[in-house]
């Protein structure tokens, strides 16, 4: 299952066959880090089958999987090794290395230590829905989102995407829903659950978190009238999907509720296909209703921060990686 969802709008006019996508991704297939390489990014087989397809088509939906491998050496270890070399230079020549030489010594120390560094791997799932014009990823951090978008626009000629924008910001909508005195004021099909985070906009930046707490109370509404605004809110939809909505329109902690996956195969290839079909099918229903609850979608490029995302150099810089592989999405 997708645990997180960030939705991009694909710019009109882009399309690609499965064969074209496969060829494009094959040129960027994942290769592990070399001895002195600190990061490697590339595409791997969604089913986990060696030398298998890099693009899977299930129920008309295209599924991709990006793998990110990083190697890191603690800064203290690098500095210690560089200092040992600097001390050696001073002892043998009587000359103390300057700032520029010290920097070079640290770079050399890092290259020397990288072959011994432990490699960490993580995967990010990508779902392309050409019918609806969505590109959806389960990336959980901005660094991973940048990696995914950069890898995609590098691979596919003519692809441009922008974060999906709604007429009403999630924070404004969440404020309205938490201020409601009855559930009748919530958008149809949605329910406010029992967790939220409120943050003030003043200098103190005070934060109040509610966990396993009834949110339809005067206490919560008092915090809002005092100026604290929701940054995340636990919700459910039609009794089928539980999730947390964030102020940046990310859908996190997705949980398909009891009954949604009844009857699916337990394992094997059929299990993969069934999970893709069921999870994307449910999300295809949730996403439009969530967009409607937020006042509808703004047109592609309508907002100032909705320009197509290029493969900008800044997006190619090293990502701060999570320690663990996130594992399969289904």
TABEL-V40493 format. One record per run of one state. SS is the DSSP state (A for helix, B for strand, O for the rest). FROM is the first residue (numbers start at 0). TO is the last residue. If there is no record, write none. Layout:
SS | FROM | TO
SS | FROM | TO
This chain:
O | 0 | 3
B | 4 | 9
O | 10 | 16
A | 17 | 25
O | 26 | 27
B | 28 | 28
O | 29 | 37
B | 38 | 43
O | 44 | 54
B | 55 | 57
O | 58 | 59
B | 60 | 70
O | 71 | 73
A | 74 | 92
O | 93 | 97
A | 98 | 113
O | 114 | 117
B | 118 | 128
O | 129 | 132
B | 133 | 136
O | 137 | 140
A | 141 | 154
O | 155 | 159
B | 160 | 162
O | 163 | 164
B | 165 | 165
O | 166 | 168
A | 169 | 178
O | 179 | 181
A | 182 | 184
O | 185 | 188
B | 189 | 199
O | 200 | 205
B | 206 | 209
O | 210 | 216
A | 217 | 224
O | 225 | 226
B | 227 | 236
O | 237 | 239
B | 240 | 245
O | 246 | 249
B | 250 | 255
O | 256 | 266
A | 267 | 292
O | 293 | 295
B | 296 | 296
O | 297 | 311
A | 312 | 315
O | 316 | 329
